[in-house]
Every structure is written in structure tokens, then in C-alpha cells.
Amino acid sequence: MLGPLPTLYRVAVAVVTMAASIGAGAWIGARLPASSVASTGAGIGLGIGMVIVLLVLRDPGHRDGPPQPVRVRARSRRR
């Protein structure tokens, strides 16, 4: 996972991943015997590419909002 990247790099990774998956889907569809399968392959590649982009660019450590401070209490009394 590539998580915390600057916005420009996140966009670049998303565009390259989408282009590669659409191209791979169209290429696989064109290699099949049916003639109209290339556009369907590109659509399937688009869907798979979207899933790949979401998995690659997600940030698993990011929660809703900034981290909250934790209050620590001592169990024993000081003398």
C-alpha cells in the first residue's frame, strides 16, 4: 500500500494504474475470437483498475479525524 503520498503522486499512480488495467483488458478482449469483446474487456479492466487503485492508495492507519490524546491514570497513590 502506498498510503500517505502527496496529491500529485497519488493522481499519477491512479492514472497509470487505470491506463494499464484498461489497456490489459482491451488487449485480452481483442485476443479472444469474438470481435466485439475488446470494449467489454476494457470495461472489465476499468472495474478491476478501480479496485486496484483503491487498494493501493488507501491509508490503513488513517482514522476519522486526528488522533486523540490518551489520559493515563496511575493506579497507586504516591507517598
C-alpha positions in Angstrom: 0.0 0.0 0.0 1.3 3.4 -0.9 -0.9 5.3 1.6 0.4 8.8 2.5 1.6 10.2 -0.8 1.4 13.8 -2.0 -1.6 14.5 -4.1 0.3 14.8 -7.4 1.9 11.3 -6.9 -1.5 9.8 -5.9 -3.0 11.1 -9.1 -0.1 9.9 -11.2 -0.3 6.4 -9.7 -4.1 6.3 -10.2 -3.8 7.4 -13.9 -1.0 4.9 -14.7 -2.8 2.0 -12.9 -6.1 2.8 -14.7 -4.4 3.1 -18.1 -2.6 -0.2 -17.6 -5.6 -2.1 -16.5 -7.8 -0.7 -19.3 -5.1 -1.5 -21.8 -4.7 -5.0 -20.5 -8.4 -5.6 -20.5 -8.8 -4.4 -24.1 -5.8 -6.4 -25.2 -7.1 -9.6 -23.6 -10.6 -8.9 -25.1 -9.0 -8.3 -28.6 -7.2 -11.7 -28.4 -10.4 -13.6 -27.9 -12.2 -14.9 -31.1 -15.3 -12.7 -30.8 -14.9 -9.3 -32.4 -16.8 -7.0 -30.0 -15.2 -8.3 -26.9 -12.4 -5.6 -26.8 -14.7 -2.9 -25.5 -16.1 -5.3 -22.9 -12.6 -6.2 -21.9 -11.7 -2.6 -21.5 -14.8 -2.1 -19.3 -13.8 -5.1 -17.1 -10.3 -3.7 -17.0 -11.7 -0.4 -15.8 -13.5 -2.0 -13.0 -10.6 -4.1 -11.9 -8.3 -1.0 -12.2 -10.6 1.0 -9.9 -10.4 -1.7 -7.3 -6.6 -1.9 -7.6 -6.3 1.9 -7.2 -8.5 1.9 -4.1 -6.4 -0.9 -2.6 -3.0 0.6 -3.5 -3.8 4.2 -2.4 -5.7 3.6 0.7 -4.2 4.6 4.1 -5.0 1.9 6.6 -3.6 4.0 9.6 -5.9 6.9 8.9 -8.9 7.1 11.1 -11.7 9.7 11.2 -10.0 12.9 12.4 -6.7 13.4 14.1 -5.6 11.1 16.9 -7.0 12.0 20.3 -4.7 12.3 23.4 -4.9 9.4 25.8 -5.3 10.2 29.5 -3.2 7.9 31.7 -4.2 7.4 35.3 -1.9 5.9 37.9 -3.4 3.1 39.9 -1.2 3.5 43.0 -1.1 6.6 45.1 2.2 8.4 45.5 3.5 8.9 49.0 
